[in-house]
Amino acid sequence: TGDGVCHLASLMYWSAKTAGLKTYAPTNHDFAVIPEIDREYGVSIYKTPSQVSANARQNLYITNNKNKPIVFNFTYKNSQLKLSISEVIL
């Protein structure tokens, strides 16, 4: 626990929702603050061996509901991670 997976998933959830993608995060991360992420975008990620239904509830689901492919662009500079989402121009 506390390895940053929830932080990364929350950033992806926030970005995907803002981009208008279909998103589903069944379990909110309301039990602890995630730095620089508003509580409404907190996603809890956890895996318990042999508990498939519990694992499915603590996951993040993003579906591309656009007519074009989508790219998640991650950049890391000066200790800051940024994520932008864009449609692929064909």
C-alpha positions in Angstrom: 0.0 0.0 0.0 1.0 3.6 -0.5 3.0 2.9 -3.6 1.5 5.6 -5.8 -0.8 3.4 -7.9 -3.9 5.2 -6.5 -2.3 8.5 -7.2 -1.5 7.6 -10.8 -5.0 6.1 -11.3 -6.6 9.2 -9.8 -4.7 11.5 -12.2 -5.8 9.3 -15.2 -9.4 9.3 -14.0 -9.4 13.1 -13.6 -7.9 13.6 -17.0 -10.1 11.1 -18.7 -13.3 12.6 -17.2 -12.2 16.1 -18.2 -11.5 14.9 -21.8 -15.1 13.5 -21.9 -14.1 9.8 -22.0 -16.4 7.2 -20.4 -15.0 6.5 -16.9 -15.9 4.3 -14.0 -14.1 4.1 -10.7 -16.2 1.9 -8.3 -14.3 2.6 -5.1 -13.4 6.2 -4.1 -10.2 6.9 -2.2 -12.0 8.9 0.4 -10.2 7.2 3.3 -7.0 9.2 2.7 -5.9 12.3 0.9 -4.1 12.0 -2.4 -1.8 15.0 -2.8 -2.9 17.5 -5.5 -6.0 15.4 -6.4 -9.5 16.7 -5.6 -11.4 14.1 -3.5 -14.0 13.6 -6.2 -11.3 12.2 -8.5 -9.7 9.8 -5.9 -9.6 6.2 -7.1 -8.8 3.3 -4.9 -6.7 0.5 -6.5 -6.0 -2.7 -4.7 -5.5 -6.3 -5.5 -6.3 -9.2 -3.2 -5.2 -12.6 -4.5 -8.1 -14.9 -5.1 -10.8 -12.3 -4.6 -11.8 -11.5 -8.2 -15.0 -9.5 -7.3 -13.2 -7.4 -4.7 -10.4 -6.6 -7.2 -13.0 -5.6 -9.9 -14.5 -3.0 -7.4 -11.1 -1.5 -6.7 -10.0 -0.7 -10.2 -10.3 2.1 -12.8 -12.1 1.6 -16.1 -11.7 4.1 -19.0 -13.5 3.5 -22.3 -12.7 5.4 -25.5 -16.2 6.7 -26.5 -14.7 9.0 -29.2 -14.7 8.3 -33.0 -10.8 8.4 -33.1 -8.0 6.7 -31.2 -7.0 8.4 -28.0 -3.4 9.0 -26.7 -2.5 9.5 -23.1 0.6 11.7 -23.1 2.7 11.6 -19.8 5.5 14.1 -19.3 7.8 14.2 -16.3 10.0 17.3 -15.8 11.3 19.1 -12.7 9.7 16.5 -10.4 6.2 17.2 -11.9 4.1 14.6 -13.8 1.7 16.0 -16.3 -0.9 14.1 -18.3 -2.7 15.3 -21.4 -5.2 13.3 -23.5 -5.6 13.9 -27.2 -7.3 12.4 -30.2 -5.1 10.9 -32.9 -5.4 12.7 -36.2 -5.6 10.1 -39.0 
